[in-house]
Every structure is written in structure tokens, then in C-alpha cells.
């Protein structure tokens, strides 16, 4: 059975994060991340939630619980470094700007489904500062 630490290390390396980068995202030291990955320490529940959120997965996946009725694909666990940067930038935005970003994404993703690419025009609405 694959350990918690091995899973965290696998996810971290696949995102090209250093232990220090992951530690900064989670608000702990790089040494703490090293101890988690080496299975010499276990994070508390809140830290597990932060780690799972960072890799866009759930705690069940991190601890190795597998629902026999649900298939989890490796690609479902991974996000790119650029996607992580976008998530972190989004989190820094005000609630109003986050709402605008979500609406924009919804509009353009629906547009791609419903309209041929050659006829699709997207206009940006700039907020008054």
C-alpha cells in the first residue's frame, strides 16, 4: 500500500513544486513537508485539507481510501504550475472580482460549446477603478 507521504511527494513532483513552494502554499516549513513525505510526521486534518486543496484532490485520495465504485484517473489529481498560479491569484481577488472571473469563465466555456469557433467573439468588461 502506498503511504500518505509517497502520495504527497508524487503530487508535489508532478506539479514541479519544491518542498519549499508547497510549504509556502500550506503555511508550514519545508521541514514539515519533508517529514510528511518521509512518513515521520502526520499532518492534522486542517493541513490535510490544505494539501488536498493545493492538488485539487480530496483527503480520501491522500490517505489512500479508494471507493471501489468510483474510478479515479491519475490526470484527475494533477494541475499544472500555471493553473496553481491562477488559483492563487484568484484567491487574492476581492469577492466581487472572483464573482466576475467565475461569470467570465462560465460565459466563455458555454460559448465554446454552443458556437463555432470562427463566429465566437468574447468582449471583456473592464471595471471602473
Buried (B, 14 or more C-beta within 10 A) or exposed (E): EEBBBBBBBBBBEBBEBEBEBBBBBBEBEBEBBBBBBEEEEEBEEEBBBBBBBBBBBBBEBBBEEEEEEEEEEEEEBBBEEEEBEEBEEEEEEEEEEEEBBEEEEEEEEEBEEEEEEEEEEEEEEEEEE
